[in-house]
Amino acid sequence: MTEQPITFEDEARYFKVLADYNDLMRSLDVGGPVPMCHFTAMTFHSDDSYSGGDGYSCEHCGHSEDSDTAWAKVRARKAKLPAAARPNTEPAHDKAPF
């Protein structure tokens, strides 16, 4: 099978899609890194009984993670970024009820 050459127009459309995707991802990262799943921010759910059951869940697949695990993954993902791309802000997060 021979590959068809890519036209300049097709290549320009491809790079436009990539640029739009990058702009979208940057716009979603306004407040710094957050727990993610399926390329979207996970939803925080608070446990009203203060038993430590706070956590995040994915609106797409329904999987959930406790807060500590979710933020550990965020810190690990942030550590893999080049230094110039790392956000300077760490979101305020603690287990205090108020």
C-alpha positions in Angstrom: 0.0 0.0 0.0 1.4 3.4 -0.9 0.7 6.4 1.2 -0.9 9.4 -0.4 1.0 12.7 0.0 -0.4 15.2 2.4 -1.5 18.4 0.7 -0.7 21.8 2.1 -4.4 22.4 2.8 -4.8 19.2 4.7 -1.6 19.9 6.7 -2.9 23.4 7.5 -6.2 22.1 8.7 -4.4 19.5 10.9 -2.3 22.2 12.5 -5.3 24.4 13.0 -7.1 21.6 14.9 -4.0 21.1 17.0 -3.7 24.8 17.8 -7.4 25.0 18.7 -7.0 22.0 21.0 -3.9 23.5 22.7 -5.8 26.8 23.2 -8.8 24.9 24.7 -6.5 23.0 27.1 -4.8 26.2 28.2 -8.2 27.8 28.8 -9.2 24.9 31.1 -6.0 25.3 33.2 -6.8 28.8 34.4 -6.7 27.8 38.1 -3.8 25.5 37.9 -3.8 21.7 37.6 -6.8 19.7 38.8 -7.7 16.0 39.0 -8.6 14.9 35.4 -10.2 11.9 33.7 -11.4 11.6 30.1 -9.6 14.9 29.4 -12.0 16.9 31.7 -11.7 18.1 35.2 -13.2 15.7 37.8 -16.0 16.9 40.0 -15.4 17.3 43.7 -17.9 15.7 46.1 -17.8 16.6 49.8 -18.8 14.1 52.5 -21.2 15.9 54.9 -20.3 13.7 57.8 -16.6 14.9 57.8 -15.5 11.3 57.9 -12.8 11.8 55.4 -14.9 10.6 52.5 -14.3 13.7 50.3 -13.3 12.9 46.8 -13.5 13.4 43.1 -15.6 11.6 40.5 -15.5 11.5 36.7 -18.8 12.6 35.0 -18.1 10.4 32.0 -17.2 7.0 33.5 -18.3 7.4 37.1 -15.0 6.3 38.7 -14.0 8.1 41.8 -10.9 8.7 43.8 -10.3 10.1 47.3 -8.9 13.6 47.6 -5.4 12.5 48.6 -5.0 10.0 45.7 -6.4 12.5 43.2 -4.0 15.3 44.2 -1.1 12.9 44.4 -1.7 12.1 40.7 -1.9 15.9 39.9 1.4 16.5 41.6 3.0 13.6 39.7 1.7 14.8 36.4 2.9 18.4 37.2 6.4 17.1 38.1 6.6 15.5 34.6 6.1 18.9 32.9 9.1 20.9 31.8 10.0 23.6 34.4 8.9 26.5 32.1 5.4 24.9 31.7 4.7 24.3 35.4 2.1 26.5 37.1 3.4 28.4 40.1 0.2 28.0 42.1 -0.7 25.0 44.2 -4.4 24.9 45.0 -5.5 25.3 48.6 -6.5 21.9 49.8 -6.9 20.6 53.3 -9.1 18.4 55.3 -10.5 21.1 57.6 -14.3 21.3 57.4 -14.3 25.1 57.2 
